[in-house]
């Protein structure tokens, strides 16, 4: 909406493209980019304490209270 002062501009596509180029896809190395993404997801899961202790127990559900506790 042009002229709307509450409009938020986030260059998400640009950030994704820069990340893809910096971590392997510019060099046509999808395995390197896959490794980067897997490590990044694991890091986020550890930060949010979403690590599953073993395969038999169900993963931790995401609730509104849990999201509200997040300090970021």
PDB file of N, H, CA, C and O in Angstrom:
ATOM      1  N   UNK A   1       0.834  -1.179   0.000  1.00  0.00           N
ATOM      2  CA  UNK A   1       0.000   0.000   0.000  1.00  0.00           C
ATOM      3  C   UNK A   1       0.880   1.245   0.000  1.00  0.00           C
ATOM      4  O   UNK A   1       1.511   1.542   1.014  1.00  0.00           O
ATOM      5  N   UNK A   2       0.939   1.964  -1.085  1.00  0.00           N
ATOM      6  H   UNK A   2       0.427   1.722  -1.910  1.00  0.00           H
ATOM      7  CA  UNK A   2       1.748   3.172  -1.128  1.00  0.00           C
ATOM      8  C   UNK A   2       1.201   4.233  -0.180  1.00  0.00           C
ATOM      9  O   UNK A   2      -0.010   4.436  -0.086  1.00  0.00           O
ATOM     10  N   UNK A   3       2.099   4.896   0.512  1.00  0.00           N
ATOM     11  H   UNK A   3       3.082   4.731   0.437  1.00  0.00           H
ATOM     12  CA  UNK A   3       1.702   5.971   1.397  1.00  0.00           C
ATOM     13  C   UNK A   3       1.322   5.509   2.787  1.00  0.00           C
ATOM     14  O   UNK A   3       1.058   6.346   3.651  1.00  0.00           O
ATOM     15  N   UNK A   4       1.283   4.212   3.038  1.00  0.00           N
ATOM     16  H   UNK A   4       1.497   3.533   2.337  1.00  0.00           H
ATOM     17  CA  UNK A   4       0.932   3.681   4.344  1.00  0.00           C
ATOM     18  C   UNK A   4       2.193   3.669   5.203  1.00  0.00           C
ATOM     19  O   UNK A   4       3.152   2.969   4.880  1.00  0.00           O
ATOM     20  N   UNK A   5       2.203   4.436   6.293  1.00  0.00           N
ATOM     21  H   UNK A   5       1.424   5.006   6.555  1.00  0.00           H
ATOM     22  CA  UNK A   5       3.399   4.557   7.111  1.00  0.00           C
ATOM     23  C   UNK A   5       3.648   3.317   7.962  1.00  0.00           C
ATOM     24  O   UNK A   5       4.744   3.167   8.502  1.00  0.00           O
ATOM     25  N   UNK A   6       2.665   2.421   8.100  1.00  0.00           N
ATOM     26  H   UNK A   6       1.775   2.543   7.661  1.00  0.00           H
ATOM     27  CA  UNK A   6       2.869   1.221   8.903  1.00  0.00           C
ATOM     28  C   UNK A   6       3.404   0.060   8.067  1.00  0.00           C
ATOM     29  O   UNK A   6       3.547  -1.048   8.584  1.00  0.00           O
ATOM     30  N   UNK A   7       3.699   0.285   6.804  1.00  0.00           N
ATOM     31  H   UNK A   7       3.583   1.185   6.384  1.00  0.00           H
ATOM     32  CA  UNK A   7       4.216  -0.749   5.917  1.00  0.00           C
ATOM     33  C   UNK A   7       5.669  -1.041   6.275  1.00  0.00           C
ATOM     34  O   UNK A   7       6.455  -0.120   6.498  1.00  0.00           O
ATOM     35  N   UNK A   8       6.020  -2.313   6.329  1.00  0.00           N
ATOM     36  H   UNK A   8       5.382  -3.061   6.148  1.00  0.00           H
ATOM     37  CA  UNK A   8       7.358  -2.738   6.714  1.00  0.00           C
ATOM     38  C   UNK A   8       8.075  -3.293   5.495  1.00  0.00           C
ATOM     39  O   UNK A   8       7.512  -4.104   4.759  1.00  0.00           O
ATOM     40  N   UNK A   9       9.300  -2.870   5.277  1.00  0.00           N
ATOM     41  H   UNK A   9       9.758  -2.212   5.874  1.00  0.00           H
ATOM     42  CA  UNK A   9      10.070  -3.315   4.120  1.00  0.00           C
ATOM     43  C   UNK A   9      11.200  -4.223   4.602  1.00  0.00           C
ATOM     44  O   UNK A   9      12.135  -3.761   5.258  1.00  0.00           O
ATOM     45  N   UNK A  10      11.113  -5.525   4.275  1.00  0.00           N
ATOM     46  H   UNK A  10      10.354  -5.900   3.743  1.00  0.00           H
ATOM     47  CA  UNK A  10      12.155  -6.476   4.635  1.00  0.00           C
ATOM     48  C   UNK A  10      12.730  -7.086   3.358  1.00  0.00           C
ATOM     49  O   UNK A  10      11.994  -7.708   2.592  1.00  0.00           O
ATOM     50  N   UNK A  11      14.006  -6.921   3.120  1.00  0.00           N
ATOM     51  H   UNK A  11      14.604  -6.416   3.742  1.00  0.00           H
ATOM     52  CA  UNK A  11      14.618  -7.489   1.911  1.00  0.00           C
ATOM     53  C   UNK A  11      14.941  -8.975   2.101  1.00  0.00           C
ATOM     54  O   UNK A  11      16.111  -9.358   2.091  1.00  0.00           O
ATOM     55  N   UNK A  12      13.927  -9.802   2.271  1.00  0.00           N
ATOM     56  H   UNK A  12      12.977  -9.491   2.279  1.00  0.00           H
ATOM     57  CA  UNK A  12      14.126 -11.225   2.556  1.00  0.00           C
ATOM     58  C   UNK A  12      14.750 -11.940   1.363  1.00  0.00           C
ATOM     59  O   UNK A  12      15.696 -12.710   1.532  1.00  0.00           O
ATOM     60  N   UNK A  13      14.243 -11.699   0.177  1.00  0.00           N
ATOM     61  H   UNK A  13      13.475 -11.073   0.040  1.00  0.00           H
ATOM     62  CA  UNK A  13      14.783 -12.372  -1.006  1.00  0.00           C
ATOM     63  C   UNK A  13      16.256 -12.045  -1.203  1.00  0.00           C
ATOM     64  O   UNK A  13      17.044 -12.919  -1.563  1.00  0.00           O
ATOM     65  N   UNK A  14      16.625 -10.808  -0.972  1.00  0.00           N
ATOM     66  H   UNK A  14      15.985 -10.098  -0.680  1.00  0.00           H
ATOM     67  CA  UNK A  14      18.024 -10.397  -1.101  1.00  0.00           C
ATOM     68  C   UNK A  14      18.881 -11.114  -0.056  1.00  0.00           C
ATOM     69  O   UNK A  14      19.980 -11.564  -0.382  1.00  0.00           O
ATOM     70  N   UNK A  15      18.418 -11.230   1.176  1.00  0.00           N
ATOM     71  H   UNK A  15      17.525 -10.864   1.440  1.00  0.00           H
ATOM     72  CA  UNK A  15      19.174 -11.909   2.225  1.00  0.00           C
ATOM     73  C   UNK A  15      19.351 -13.390   1.903  1.00  0.00           C
ATOM     74  O   UNK A  15      20.424 -13.950   2.125  1.00  0.00           O
ATOM     75  N   UNK A  16      18.303 -14.022   1.381  1.00  0.00           N
ATOM     76  H   UNK A  16      17.431 -13.567   1.201  1.00  0.00           H
ATOM     77  CA  UNK A  16      18.388 -15.434   1.013  1.00  0.00           C
ATOM     78  C   UNK A  16      19.370 -15.623  -0.138  1.00  0.00           C
ATOM     79  O   UNK A  16      20.188 -16.542  -0.112  1.00  0.00           O
ATOM     80  N   UNK A  17      19.295 -14.770  -1.132  1.00  0.00           N
ATOM     81  H   UNK A  17      18.630 -14.023  -1.153  1.00  0.00           H
ATOM     82  CA  UNK A  17      20.198 -14.873  -2.279  1.00  0.00           C
ATOM     83  C   UNK A  17      21.654 -14.685  -1.861  1.00  0.00           C
ATOM     84  O   UNK A  17      22.530 -15.405  -2.337  1.00  0.00           O
ATOM     85  N   UNK A  18      21.916 -13.735  -0.987  1.00  0.00           N
ATOM     86  H   UNK A  18      21.204 -13.150  -0.600  1.00  0.00           H
ATOM     87  CA  UNK A  18      23.282 -13.509  -0.510  1.00  0.00           C
ATOM     88  C   UNK A  18      23.793 -14.710   0.276  1.00  0.00           C
ATOM     89  O   UNK A  18      24.952 -15.100   0.139  1.00  0.00           O
ATOM     90  N   UNK A  19      22.925 -15.294   1.098  1.00  0.00           N
ATOM     91  H   UNK A  19      21.983 -14.977   1.209  1.00  0.00           H
ATOM     92  CA  UNK A  19      23.310 -16.464   1.880  1.00  0.00           C
ATOM     93  C   UNK A  19      23.594 -17.656   0.967  1.00  0.00           C
ATOM     94  O   UNK A  19      24.574 -18.375   1.162  1.00  0.00           O
ATOM     95  N   UNK A  20      22.741 -17.859  -0.019  1.00  0.00           N
ATOM     96  H   UNK A  20      21.945 -17.275  -0.177  1.00  0.00           H
ATOM     97  CA  UNK A  20      22.939 -18.968  -0.965  1.00  0.00           C
ATOM     98  C   UNK A  20      24.250 -18.804  -1.728  1.00  0.00           C
ATOM     99  O   UNK A  20      24.982 -19.773  -1.927  1.00  0.00           O
ATOM    100  N   UNK A  21      24.543 -17.589  -2.151  1.00  0.00           N
ATOM    101  H   UNK A  21      23.948 -16.801  -1.989  1.00  0.00           H
ATOM    102  CA  UNK A  21      25.779 -17.342  -2.893  1.00  0.00           C
ATOM    103  C   UNK A  21      27.012 -17.491  -2.008  1.00  0.00           C
ATOM    104  O   UNK A  21      28.052 -17.967  -2.464  1.00  0.00           O
ATOM    105  N   UNK A  22      26.899 -17.088  -0.751  1.00  0.00           N
ATOM    106  H   UNK A  22      26.055 -16.702  -0.380  1.00  0.00           H
ATOM    107  CA  UNK A  22      28.043 -17.140   0.146  1.00  0.00           C
ATOM    108  C   UNK A  22      28.359 -18.554   0.615  1.00  0.00           C
ATOM    109  O   UNK A  22      29.488 -18.826   1.023  1.00  0.00           O
ATOM    110  N   UNK A  23      27.382 -19.459   0.566  1.00  0.00           N
ATOM    111  H   UNK A  23      26.465 -19.238   0.234  1.00  0.00           H
ATOM    112  CA  UNK A  23      27.577 -20.781   1.161  1.00  0.00           C
ATOM    113  C   UNK A  23      27.449 -21.919   0.161  1.00  0.00           C
ATOM    114  O   UNK A  23      27.004 -23.004   0.535  1.00  0.00           O
ATOM    115  N   UNK A  24      27.820 -21.715  -1.082  1.00  0.00           N
ATOM    116  H   UNK A  24      28.181 -20.834  -1.386  1.00  0.00           H
ATOM    117  CA  UNK A  24      27.981 -22.839  -1.975  1.00  0.00           C
ATOM    118  C   UNK A  24      27.235 -22.818  -3.289  1.00  0.00           C
ATOM    119  O   UNK A  24      27.721 -23.429  -4.240  1.00  0.00           O
ATOM    120  N   UNK A  25      26.109 -22.174  -3.421  1.00  0.00           N
ATOM    121  H   UNK A  25      25.714 -21.677  -2.648  1.00  0.00           H
ATOM    122  CA  UNK A  25      25.363 -22.276  -4.662  1.00  0.00           C
ATOM    123  C   UNK A  25      25.948 -21.434  -5.786  1.00  0.00           C
ATOM    124  O   UNK A  25      25.692 -21.713  -6.958  1.00  0.00           O
ATOM    125  N   UNK A  26      26.718 -20.425  -5.460  1.00  0.00           N
ATOM    126  H   UNK A  26      26.926 -20.199  -4.509  1.00  0.00           H
ATOM    127  CA  UNK A  26      27.368 -19.647  -6.513  1.00  0.00           C
ATOM    128  C   UNK A  26      28.385 -20.515  -7.245  1.00  0.00           C
ATOM    129  O   UNK A  26      28.608 -20.354  -8.445  1.00  0.00           O
ATOM    130  N   UNK A  27      28.999 -21.439  -6.502  1.00  0.00           N
ATOM    131  H   UNK A  27      28.817 -21.569  -5.527  1.00  0.00           H
ATOM    132  CA  UNK A  27      29.999 -22.334  -7.079  1.00  0.00           C
ATOM    133  C   UNK A  27      29.383 -23.643  -7.545  1.00  0.00           C
ATOM    134  O   UNK A  27      30.106 -24.604  -7.810  1.00  0.00           O
ATOM    135  N   UNK A  28      28.071 -23.696  -7.649  1.00  0.00           N
ATOM    136  H   UNK A  28      27.484 -22.916  -7.434  1.00  0.00           H
ATOM    137  CA  UNK A  28      27.352 -24.894  -8.082  1.00  0.00           C
ATOM    138  C   UNK A  28      27.680 -26.086  -7.176  1.00  0.00           C
ATOM    139  O   UNK A  28      27.943 -27.189  -7.655  1.00  0.00           O
ATOM    140  N   UNK A  29      27.660 -25.843  -5.850  1.00  0.00           N
ATOM    141  H   UNK A  29      27.446 -24.947  -5.461  1.00  0.00           H
ATOM    142  CA  UNK A  29      27.949 -26.895  -4.879  1.00  0.00           C
ATOM    143  C   UNK A  29      26.769 -27.026  -3.913  1.00  0.00           C
ATOM    144  O   UNK A  29      26.827 -26.505  -2.799  1.00  0.00           O
ATOM    145  N   UNK A  30      25.692 -27.721  -4.327  1.00  0.00           N
ATOM    146  H   UNK A  30      25.644 -28.144  -5.232  1.00  0.00           H
ATOM    147  CA  UNK A  30      24.522 -27.835  -3.474  1.00  0.00           C
ATOM    148  C   UNK A  30      24.776 -28.632  -2.192  1.00  0.00           C
ATOM    149  O   UNK A  30      24.083 -28.419  -1.197  1.00  0.00           O
ATOM    150  N   UNK A  31      25.747 -29.538  -2.191  1.00  0.00           N
ATOM    151  H   UNK A  31      26.310 -29.711  -2.999  1.00  0.00           H
ATOM    152  CA  UNK A  31      26.062 -30.304  -0.984  1.00  0.00           C
ATOM    153  C   UNK A  31      26.601 -29.378   0.108  1.00  0.00           C
ATOM    154  O   UNK A  31      26.274 -29.539   1.284  1.00  0.00           O
ATOM    155  N   UNK A  32      27.420 -28.416  -0.285  1.00  0.00           N
ATOM    156  H   UNK A  32      27.686 -28.285  -1.240  1.00  0.00           H
ATOM    157  CA  UNK A  32      27.957 -27.450   0.680  1.00  0.00           C
ATOM    158  C   UNK A  32      26.841 -26.586   1.264  1.00  0.00           C
ATOM    159  O   UNK A  32      26.825 -26.322   2.466  1.00  0.00           O
ATOM    160  N   UNK A  33      25.919 -26.150   0.428  1.00  0.00           N
ATOM    161  H   UNK A  33      25.932 -26.365  -0.548  1.00  0.00           H
ATOM    162  CA  UNK A  33      24.797 -25.340   0.904  1.00  0.00           C
ATOM    163  C   UNK A  33      23.880 -26.168   1.799  1.00  0.00           C
ATOM    164  O   UNK A  33      23.357 -25.655   2.788  1.00  0.00           O
ATOM    165  N   UNK A  34      23.677 -27.448   1.464  1.00  0.00           N
ATOM    166  H   UNK A  34      24.101 -27.865   0.660  1.00  0.00           H
ATOM    167  CA  UNK A  34      22.858 -28.330   2.279  1.00  0.00           C
ATOM    168  C   UNK A  34      23.477 -28.496   3.669  1.00  0.00           C
ATOM    169  O   UNK A  34      22.766 -28.471   4.673  1.00  0.00           O
ATOM    170  N   UNK A  35      24.788 -28.662   3.726  1.00  0.00           N
ATOM    171  H   UNK A  35      25.366 -28.682   2.910  1.00  0.00           H
ATOM    172  CA  UNK A  35      25.483 -28.780   5.006  1.00  0.00           C
ATOM    173  C   UNK A  35      25.325 -27.506   5.822  1.00  0.00           C
ATOM    174  O   UNK A  35      25.069 -27.566   7.024  1.00  0.00           O
ATOM    175  N   UNK A  36      25.475 -26.356   5.179  1.00  0.00           N
ATOM    176  H   UNK A  36      25.683 -26.307   4.202  1.00  0.00           H
ATOM    177  CA  UNK A  36      25.307 -25.074   5.864  1.00  0.00           C
ATOM    178  C   UNK A  36      23.908 -24.948   6.451  1.00  0.00           C
ATOM    179  O   UNK A  36      23.749 -24.542   7.602  1.00  0.00           O
ATOM    180  N   UNK A  37      22.882 -25.299   5.655  1.00  0.00           N
ATOM    181  H   UNK A  37      23.011 -25.628   4.720  1.00  0.00           H
ATOM    182  CA  UNK A  37      21.495 -25.189   6.119  1.00  0.00           C
ATOM    183  C   UNK A  37      21.223 -26.136   7.288  1.00  0.00           C
ATOM    184  O   UNK A  37      20.556 -25.760   8.252  1.00  0.00           O
ATOM    185  N   UNK A  38      21.736 -27.360   7.203  1.00  0.00           N
ATOM    186  H   UNK A  38      22.277 -27.666   6.420  1.00  0.00           H
ATOM    187  CA  UNK A  38      21.528 -28.337   8.274  1.00  0.00           C
ATOM    188  C   UNK A  38      22.159 -27.857   9.579  1.00  0.00           C
ATOM    189  O   UNK A  38      21.556 -27.983  10.645  1.00  0.00           O
ATOM    190  N   UNK A  39      23.373 -27.308   9.498  1.00  0.00           N
ATOM    191  H   UNK A  39      23.863 -27.207   8.632  1.00  0.00           H
ATOM    192  CA  UNK A  39      24.038 -26.788  10.695  1.00  0.00           C
ATOM    193  C   UNK A  39      23.297 -25.584  11.256  1.00  0.00           C
ATOM    194  O   UNK A  39      23.189 -25.428  12.472  1.00  0.00           O
ATOM    195  N   UNK A  40      22.793 -24.746  10.386  1.00  0.00           N
ATOM    196  H   UNK A  40      22.880 -24.872   9.398  1.00  0.00           H
ATOM    197  CA  UNK A  40      22.057 -23.548  10.819  1.00  0.00           C
ATOM    198  C   UNK A  40      20.756 -23.931  11.529  1.00  0.00           C
ATOM    199  O   UNK A  40      20.417 -23.352  12.560  1.00  0.00           O
ATOM    200  N   UNK A  41      20.033 -24.905  10.977  1.00  0.00           N
ATOM    201  H   UNK A  41      20.309 -25.376  10.139  1.00  0.00           H
ATOM    202  CA  UNK A  41      18.790 -25.367  11.595  1.00  0.00           C
ATOM    203  C   UNK A  41      19.080 -26.002  12.948  1.00  0.00           C
ATOM    204  O   UNK A  41      18.357 -25.753  13.913  1.00  0.00           O
ATOM    205  N   UNK A  42      20.134 -26.825  13.034  1.00  0.00           N
ATOM    206  H   UNK A  42      20.722 -27.027  12.250  1.00  0.00           H
ATOM    207  CA  UNK A  42      20.489 -27.446  14.307  1.00  0.00           C
ATOM    208  C   UNK A  42      20.839 -26.388  15.347  1.00  0.00           C
ATOM    209  O   UNK A  42      20.457 -26.508  16.511  1.00  0.00           O
ATOM    210  N   UNK A  43      21.559 -25.359  14.933  1.00  0.00           N
ATOM    211  H   UNK A  43      21.870 -25.261  13.987  1.00  0.00           H
ATOM    212  CA  UNK A  43      21.906 -24.270  15.837  1.00  0.00           C
ATOM    213  C   UNK A  43      20.654 -23.562  16.363  1.00  0.00           C
ATOM    214  O   UNK A  43      20.560 -23.261  17.552  1.00  0.00           O
ATOM    215  N   UNK A  44      19.692 -23.299  15.468  1.00  0.00           N
ATOM    216  H   UNK A  44      19.768 -23.544  14.502  1.00  0.00           H
ATOM    217  CA  UNK A  44      18.454 -22.661  15.896  1.00  0.00           C
ATOM    218  C   UNK A  44      17.656 -23.554  16.846  1.00  0.00           C
ATOM    219  O   UNK A  44      17.080 -23.071  17.822  1.00  0.00           O
ATOM    220  N   UNK A  45      17.624 -24.854  16.558  1.00  0.00           N
ATOM    221  H   UNK A  45      18.092 -25.246  15.765  1.00  0.00           H
ATOM    222  CA  UNK A  45      16.909 -25.783  17.430  1.00  0.00           C
ATOM    223  C   UNK A  45      17.539 -25.828  18.823  1.00  0.00           C
ATOM    224  O   UNK A  45      16.829 -25.874  19.828  1.00  0.00           O
ATOM    225  N   UNK A  46      18.870 -25.813  18.878  1.00  0.00           N
ATOM    226  H   UNK A  46      19.446 -25.775  18.062  1.00  0.00           H
ATOM    227  CA  UNK A  46      19.542 -25.819  20.178  1.00  0.00           C
ATOM    228  C   UNK A  46      19.245 -24.538  20.944  1.00  0.00           C
ATOM    229  O   UNK A  46      19.002 -24.574  22.151  1.00  0.00           O
ATOM    230  N   UNK A  47      19.265 -23.418  20.253  1.00  0.00           N
ATOM    231  H   UNK A  47      19.462 -23.389  19.273  1.00  0.00           H
ATOM    232  CA  UNK A  47      18.992 -22.136  20.892  1.00  0.00           C
ATOM    233  C   UNK A  47      17.578 -22.092  21.463  1.00  0.00           C
ATOM    234  O   UNK A  47      17.360 -21.579  22.560  1.00  0.00           O
ATOM    235  N   UNK A  48      16.620 -22.635  20.710  1.00  0.00           N
ATOM    236  H   UNK A  48      16.798 -23.052  19.819  1.00  0.00           H
ATOM    237  CA  UNK A  48      15.223 -22.632  21.139  1.00  0.00           C
ATOM    238  C   UNK A  48      14.867 -23.840  22.004  1.00  0.00           C
ATOM    239  O   UNK A  48      13.718 -23.989  22.419  1.00  0.00           O
ATOM    240  N   UNK A  49      15.844 -24.696  22.276  1.00  0.00           N
ATOM    241  H   UNK A  49      16.777 -24.574  21.939  1.00  0.00           H
ATOM    242  CA  UNK A  49      15.666 -25.909  23.079  1.00  0.00           C
ATOM    243  C   UNK A  49      14.601 -26.814  22.480  1.00  0.00           C
ATOM    244  O   UNK A  49      13.720 -27.301  23.189  1.00  0.00           O
ATOM    245  N   UNK A  50      14.683 -27.036  21.185  1.00  0.00           N
ATOM    246  H   UNK A  50      15.399 -26.640  20.609  1.00  0.00           H
ATOM    247  CA  UNK A  50      13.767 -27.915  20.468  1.00  0.00           C
ATOM    248  C   UNK A  50      14.422 -29.242  20.103  1.00  0.00           C
ATOM    249  O   UNK A  50      13.937 -29.950  19.221  1.00  0.00           O
ATOM    250  N   UNK A  51      15.522 -29.583  20.774  1.00  0.00           N
ATOM    251  H   UNK A  51      15.916 -29.008  21.490  1.00  0.00           H
ATOM    252  CA  UNK A  51      16.218 -30.817  20.468  1.00  0.00           C
ATOM    253  C   UNK A  51      15.410 -31.997  21.004  1.00  0.00           C
ATOM    254  O   UNK A  51      14.995 -32.004  22.163  1.00  0.00           O
ATOM    255  N   UNK A  52      15.195 -32.983  20.156  1.00  0.00           N
ATOM    256  H   UNK A  52      15.532 -32.977  19.214  1.00  0.00           H
ATOM    257  CA  UNK A  52      14.460 -34.182  20.524  1.00  0.00           C
ATOM    258  C   UNK A  52      15.442 -35.145  21.189  1.00  0.00           C
ATOM    259  O   UNK A  52      16.460 -35.492  20.590  1.00  0.00           O
ATOM    260  N   UNK A  53      15.154 -35.583  22.420  1.00  0.00           N
ATOM    261  H   UNK A  53      14.327 -35.301  22.907  1.00  0.00           H
ATOM    262  CA  UNK A  53      16.080 -36.411  23.179  1.00  0.00           C
ATOM    263  C   UNK A  53      16.307 -37.769  22.524  1.00  0.00           C
ATOM    264  O   UNK A  53      17.447 -38.225  22.431  1.00  0.00           O
ATOM    265  N   UNK A  54      15.255 -38.412  22.075  1.00  0.00           N
ATOM    266  H   UNK A  54      14.329 -38.042  22.150  1.00  0.00           H
ATOM    267  CA  UNK A  54      15.401 -39.670  21.346  1.00  0.00           C
ATOM    268  C   UNK A  54      14.263 -39.766  20.333  1.00  0.00           C
ATOM    269  O   UNK A  54      13.317 -38.978  20.365  1.00  0.00           O
ATOM    270  N   UNK A  55      14.369 -40.718  19.460  1.00  0.00           N
ATOM    271  H   UNK A  55      15.137 -41.358  19.434  1.00  0.00           H
ATOM    272  CA  UNK A  55      13.411 -40.825  18.359  1.00  0.00           C
ATOM    273  C   UNK A  55      12.045 -41.340  18.813  1.00  0.00           C
ATOM    274  O   UNK A  55      11.056 -41.161  18.103  1.00  0.00           O
ATOM    275  N   UNK A  56      11.977 -41.979  19.988  1.00  0.00           N
ATOM    276  H   UNK A  56      12.780 -42.125  20.564  1.00  0.00           H
ATOM    277  CA  UNK A  56      10.715 -42.553  20.457  1.00  0.00           C
ATOM    278  C   UNK A  56       9.790 -41.505  21.058  1.00  0.00           C
ATOM    279  O   UNK A  56       8.568 -41.629  20.967  1.00  0.00           O
ATOM    280  N   UNK A  57      10.359 -40.481  21.667  1.00  0.00           N
ATOM    281  H   UNK A  57      11.352 -40.381  21.741  1.00  0.00           H
ATOM    282  CA  UNK A  57       9.517 -39.448  22.276  1.00  0.00           C
ATOM    283  C   UNK A  57       9.106 -38.425  21.216  1.00  0.00           C
ATOM    284  O   UNK A  57       9.898 -38.105  20.330  1.00  0.00           O
ATOM    285  N   UNK A  58       7.882 -37.913  21.295  1.00  0.00           N
ATOM    286  H   UNK A  58       7.238 -38.174  22.015  1.00  0.00           H
ATOM    287  CA  UNK A  58       7.439 -36.923  20.302  1.00  0.00           C
ATOM    288  C   UNK A  58       8.175 -35.598  20.485  1.00  0.00           C
ATOM    289  O   UNK A  58       8.616 -35.291  21.593  1.00  0.00           O
ATOM    290  N   UNK A  59       8.314 -34.817  19.430  1.00  0.00           N
ATOM    291  H   UNK A  59       7.955 -35.067  18.530  1.00  0.00           H
ATOM    292  CA  UNK A  59       8.987 -33.517  19.551  1.00  0.00           C
ATOM    293  C   UNK A  59       8.174 -32.558  20.411  1.00  0.00           C
ATOM    294  O   UNK A  59       6.964 -32.715  20.573  1.00  0.00           O
ATOM    295  N   UNK A  60       8.851 -31.581  20.948  1.00  0.00           N
ATOM    296  H   UNK A  60       9.834 -31.453  20.817  1.00  0.00           H
ATOM    297  CA  UNK A  60       8.236 -30.584  21.806  1.00  0.00           C
ATOM    298  C   UNK A  60       7.261 -29.726  20.995  1.00  0.00           C
ATOM    299  O   UNK A  60       7.649 -29.188  19.958  1.00  0.00           O
ATOM    300  N   UNK A  61       6.005 -29.584  21.436  1.00  0.00           N
ATOM    301  H   UNK A  61       5.690 -30.021  22.278  1.00  0.00           H
ATOM    302  CA  UNK A  61       5.050 -28.764  20.674  1.00  0.00           C
ATOM    303  C   UNK A  61       5.333 -27.270  20.849  1.00  0.00           C
ATOM    304  O   UNK A  61       5.800 -26.837  21.902  1.00  0.00           O
ATOM    305  N   UNK A  62       5.051 -26.509  19.829  1.00  0.00           N
ATOM    306  H   UNK A  62       4.672 -26.860  18.973  1.00  0.00           H
ATOM    307  CA  UNK A  62       5.217 -25.061  19.881  1.00  0.00           C
ATOM    308  C   UNK A  62       3.893 -24.464  20.353  1.00  0.00           C
ATOM    309  O   UNK A  62       2.862 -24.630  19.701  1.00  0.00           O
ATOM    310  N   UNK A  63       3.929 -23.774  21.479  1.00  0.00           N
ATOM    311  H   UNK A  63       4.766 -23.639  22.009  1.00  0.00           H
ATOM    312  CA  UNK A  63       2.721 -23.168  22.041  1.00  0.00           C
ATOM    313  C   UNK A  63       2.895 -21.652  22.111  1.00  0.00           C
ATOM    314  O   UNK A  63       4.003 -21.135  21.969  1.00  0.00           O
ATOM    315  N   UNK A  64       1.807 -20.964  22.328  1.00  0.00           N
ATOM    316  H   UNK A  64       0.907 -21.384  22.444  1.00  0.00           H
ATOM    317  CA  UNK A  64       1.857 -19.500  22.428  1.00  0.00           C
ATOM    318  C   UNK A  64       2.682 -19.078  23.643  1.00  0.00           C
ATOM    319  O   UNK A  64       3.392 -18.074  23.586  1.00  0.00           O
ATOM    320  N   UNK A  65       2.597 -19.833  24.742  1.00  0.00           N
ATOM    321  H   UNK A  65       2.020 -20.648  24.788  1.00  0.00           H
ATOM    322  CA  UNK A  65       3.385 -19.500  25.931  1.00  0.00           C
ATOM    323  C   UNK A  65       4.879 -19.622  25.660  1.00  0.00           C
ATOM    324  O   UNK A  65       5.669 -18.795  26.114  1.00  0.00           O
ATOM    325  N   UNK A  66       5.258 -20.651  24.923  1.00  0.00           N
ATOM    326  H   UNK A  66       4.616 -21.323  24.554  1.00  0.00           H
ATOM    327  CA  UNK A  66       6.657 -20.860  24.590  1.00  0.00           C
ATOM    328  C   UNK A  66       7.183 -19.733  23.700  1.00  0.00           C
ATOM    329  O   UNK A  66       8.307 -19.264  23.883  1.00  0.00           O
ATOM    330  N   UNK A  67       6.381 -19.308  22.753  1.00  0.00           N
ATOM    331  H   UNK A  67       5.468 -19.689  22.605  1.00  0.00           H
ATOM    332  CA  UNK A  67       6.778 -18.208  21.879  1.00  0.00           C
ATOM    333  C   UNK A  67       6.893 -16.908  22.662  1.00  0.00           C
ATOM    334  O   UNK A  67       7.784 -16.101  22.396  1.00  0.00           O
ATOM    335  N   UNK A  68       5.991 -16.696  23.633  1.00  0.00           N
ATOM    336  H   UNK A  68       5.268 -17.352  23.849  1.00  0.00           H
ATOM    337  CA  UNK A  68       6.020 -15.471  24.438  1.00  0.00           C
ATOM    338  C   UNK A  68       7.255 -15.425  25.336  1.00  0.00           C
ATOM    339  O   UNK A  68       7.732 -14.341  25.671  1.00  0.00           O
ATOM    340  N   UNK A  69       7.779 -16.594  25.730  1.00  0.00           N
ATOM    341  H   UNK A  69       7.391 -17.475  25.458  1.00  0.00           H
ATOM    342  CA  UNK A  69       8.968 -16.647  26.598  1.00  0.00           C
ATOM    343  C   UNK A  69      10.245 -16.308  25.846  1.00  0.00           C
ATOM    344  O   UNK A  69      11.237 -15.911  26.456  1.00  0.00           O
ATOM    345  N   UNK A  70      10.229 -16.460  24.532  1.00  0.00           N
ATOM    346  H   UNK A  70       9.422 -16.783  24.037  1.00  0.00           H
ATOM    347  CA  UNK A  70      11.426 -16.218  23.743  1.00  0.00           C
ATOM    348  C   UNK A  70      11.835 -14.764  23.873  1.00  0.00           C
ATOM    349  O   UNK A  70      11.045 -13.863  23.593  1.00  0.00           O
ATOM    350  N   UNK A  71      13.074 -14.532  24.300  1.00  0.00           N
ATOM    351  H   UNK A  71      13.716 -15.264  24.528  1.00  0.00           H
ATOM    352  CA  UNK A  71      13.559 -13.178  24.594  1.00  0.00           C
ATOM    353  C   UNK A  71      13.964 -12.400  23.345  1.00  0.00           C
ATOM    354  O   UNK A  71      14.191 -11.192  23.423  1.00  0.00           O
ATOM    355  N   UNK A  72      14.061 -13.082  22.173  1.00  0.00           N
ATOM    356  H   UNK A  72      13.876 -14.063  22.110  1.00  0.00           H
ATOM    357  CA  UNK A  72      14.506 -12.367  20.985  1.00  0.00           C
ATOM    358  C   UNK A  72      13.390 -11.501  20.534  1.00  0.00           C
ATOM    359  O   UNK A  72      13.525 -10.790  19.538  1.00  0.00           O
TER     360      UNK A  72
END
